[in-house]
Amino acid sequence: MGHLIRLGIPMTIGIVAVMSAGVVDTYYVSRLGTVPLAAISFCVPVLFVLQSISIGLGAGASSVVSRAAGEGDHDRVSRLVTDAIALAVLVVAVVSVAGILLLDPLFALMRAPDELMPGIRAYMSIAFFGSAFIVGPMVAGNLLRALGDARLPGITMVMGAIINLILDPFLIFGIGPFPRMELAGAALATVLSNVSAVFIMGWIMVFREKLILLHIPPWAELRDSWGELLRVGLPATGTNMIIPITMSIINAVFVTFGAAAVAGIGVAGRIEYLFAIPLLALSASIGPVTGQNGGAGLTDRVRQAFHDAFKIVLIWTSVTGVLLFLLSGFVAQLFSSDPEVIAVTRLYLSVVPLTAAGYGFVIATAAGFNALGRPFTGLLLTFGRSLVLSAGGAYIGSQLFGIKGAIAAFVISNIVSGLAAWIWVNRASMQARQRPDQKGSAKA
């Protein structure tokens, strides 16, 4: 419990800062009108794709690095950190170019209305161009947390968020010498805020921690490192990719009720994620604990980490669920004066956060098993919760009961998936996955 809290507090502060910047982004964009607000709601799933790639690669790196640290293999830690960053740069470059070239077909596939496309193009063209600065800090932060340093990633996240908050009004509304860029300004503020984080973390990893090896390894060694990273990274990326795919399907469901419904569900989602920050921090902090203890063969401590994480989830979601239930109307009116937007936001915040413990169980379980080198647990749980229960349930519920039916599906998905995660943790083996060269050894 102590390790989870010490790792989780700096991460919570950092995510609070980043998510607050996202909420402020939403607030400023809402001042531009319902159409720009709906355009941002369509952009969010695609941004999550970029984040999912970085989270997946970071999860793969965190898994192998934390296990190597638990085994006391310091040379291997440096090799894996260097190779992970090289792989992240390569993957992000390919995805960014593809995103710019396929922007219009992508959003046509997502059923974005024509009236939203100018705002979507303005936002996403800058976001794709600056994606390296968005992804870089996330991968580097995962690597440092895998070694037990949650303070530096937290500090850099706070700094980036402060820069974002300062730049937002100037670039969105054109205050002073700045041009009025509207949605493009919101995207540019986010990219620029991450530039400082890239340079700070890069300097720390190269000069203070000496984790970056400057010589190019033989291809066979690089191939082995990338293979080990991707064995966890690809399933973890797939796990996180399920979330933006689900969001796109949900947007497609709600767009049938009009742009106001999309805007309302988008605002509610941002607010819910803001209150779920400690759960996200917990999912980031449990990996180093399960990974290092799993690498050291201490399976009892691994299982205890899951149980302690679940206790934290239950306490936090009980408090925040009731709070959002009581303040749902007030919060909804902060972000829009449109009665339809307010109604959808209020309905969602009144019921869904009360069941958020299930979401917390799923992401903690997924992150903990990723660090053990067993990523398909998270993939299965997330697939069931997001695509089957949330997206599929929202479609069926909307057909039968309208917006209320779609929102009810989110409640059901949290309850069912949370129970599945709890059962899995209590019955599954806590053994970490061994490297091929370890199998058959005395230690194994």
Secondary structure, 3 states (H helix, E strand, C coil): CHHHHHHHHHHHHHHHHHHHHHHHHHHHHHCCCHHHHHHHHHHHHHHHHHHHHHHHHHHHHHHHHHHHHHCCCHHHHHHHHHHHHHHHHHHHHHHHHHHHHCHHHHHHHCCCCHHHHHHHHHHHHHHHHCHHHHHHHHHHHHHHHHCCCCHHHHHHHHHHHHHHHHHHHHHHHCCCCCCCCCHHHHHHHHHHHHHHHHHHHHHHHHHHCCCCCCCCCCHHHHHHHHHHHHHHHHHHHHHHHHHHHHHHHHHHHHHCCCHHHHHHHHHHHHHHHHHCHHHHHHHHHHHHHHHHHHHCCCHHHHHHHHHHHHHHHHHHHHHHHHHHHHHHHHHHHHHCCCHHHHHHHHHHHHHHHHHHHHHHHHHHHHHHHHHCCCCHHHHHHHHHHHHHHHHHHHHHHHHHHCHHHHHHHHHHHHHHHHHHHHHHHHHCCCCCCCCCCCCCCCCC
